[in-house]
């Protein structure tokens, strides 16, 4: 029997609804698996829940908990609605996890589905994008890699693209 520990980060807004549906699907799939697959779900605070319990949208207890899992379900978070001290002066939860766990590959599969019309015809693509540097590394325009705030209403970002980060994307 294969057992997988999955961290569950409910997030904000519609996040809990998405997590609950995803957990149902995973449990149903596991019950049909021939090898007796089992999932153990470990709930960890993120977003408003993290702010309420630990005064941090991505608390250390969550990051430590994720280190002990085989993977995680992370749902949407509403970082733009967080109080200024959590929104302006630190990475959002996604950015924090990208940096903390060196999640450098942004993998975007795209395939034309049978029976659908497509302007381009059939396509079956996997787009890989470097995720730890450049313009996606921290969507926060106030702090982060290569960013500066010239005045209170003007933020500039300089893209940082190193050979090391680019070459690790196949």
N, C-alpha and C positions, 0 to 999 in steps of 0.2 A: 504494500500500500504506500502510495506517495502522499505525504502531508506537506502542505505549503502554508507558511505563516504570512498573512497579508496585513499590512498596516492599512487602517481605514481612516482617512482624513475627510470628514464630512463637508468641510468648507462652509460657505455662506449661501444665502439665497436658495436656489434650486438644488444645491449640492446634496443635502440629505436625501431628497427624493431620488436623485440619480444614484447615489450610493446604495440605497435600499433596493432599488430595482436591479442594480449590478450584482449585489450580494445574492439576491434570489436566483438570478441567471446562473451564477457560479455554483451555487448549491445544487441547482437542478442538473447542471452539466456534470458535476462531481458524482451525483447519485447514479448517473447513467454510464460513467466511465468503467471500462472493463477492469482496470487495474486497482479500483478502489480508491481513487483520488479523494483527498479530503482537504478542505481549507479551514484554517483557524484564523479568524478575523480579530485583529487587535486594534481597538479604537484609540486614536491618538488625537489630541487637540490641535486645531489649526484655525486660523481666522478669528472671528469674533469669540469663539469658544476659548481659544488660546489667550486672547486679550483679557477675557473675563477671569480665567483661572490663573494665568501667569504673567499678565501684563505684556504679552508678546504674541503676535499672530503666528509665529513659528518658533515655539519655545524649545529650549534645549532638550526637555524631556521627550518631545516629539522626534527630534533628530536622533537622539540616542535610541529611542524605540524603533525607528526605521532601520537603524543599523542591524537590528536583530531579526529583521523580516526577510522573506524571499522576494518581496515586491510590495507595491502598495497601490491603493485606489485613492487618488487625490482628485477631489472635485473642485468646481469653481469657487473662488474666493473673491470677496468684494473689497479688495485693498484700497480702491479709490474712495471708499466711504469710511475708512478707518480714521481715528483721530490723527491730527497732524504728527504727533510724536511717533506714530507707527507708520505713517504714510510718507513723510518727507525725509526722514533721516535714516532709513534703512531699506534694504531690498524688500521687494514683496515676497510672499511665501514661495512662489515658483522660482524666482531668482535666487533666493536663499538656498533652496534645495539643489538647484543647478550648480551653484558654487560649492556647497558643502559636500556633495556626492560626486562632483566632477562629471555631471551629466552632459557630456560634450556633443553627443549626436542627436540632432533633431531629425527624426525619421518620419517622412511623410509619404506613405504609399498612395497611389492613385491608379485606379483601374476602371476602364469602361465596363459597365455591367451589361450582361447579355440582354438583348431586347430593348435597350435604350438608344435614343438617337444622340449622336455626338458630332459636333462640328468638325472635330479632328479625326473622326473615325475611331478605330480601336486603339487603345493605349493601355499599357501596363508599365507604370513607372514607379520607381522608388527614389524620392528626392532626399538627399542627405545634406544637412546644413550644420555647420559648426555652431554649437550652442553655448559655449563658455566665453566667447569673445565677440567682438563685432557689435552690431546694432541690436541683436536679440539677447545679448548676454544679461542685460539688466534693463528692463523696459522703463525703469525709473530715470527720468531725464535730469534729476537733481543730484543724485549721488551715484557712484558706481564707476565702472571702468571707463576712464577717459572723459568723464562728464564734468562740466563746471557751470555755475550759475553766474552770469555776468551781472545781471540786475535782478530784482525780485520778479520781473516779468519776462526775462529772457534766459533760456537755458540752451547751452551748446553741447553737442556731443561729437567726439572724435572717435571714429571706429578704430579699434585695436585688433589687428589681425596678425598673429605671429605664425611663422613657418611651422612650429611644433603643433599648434592647434589645427592648422589647416591640413597638415599631412596626416594626422591621425584619422581623418575622415577618408574612408576608402574610395 
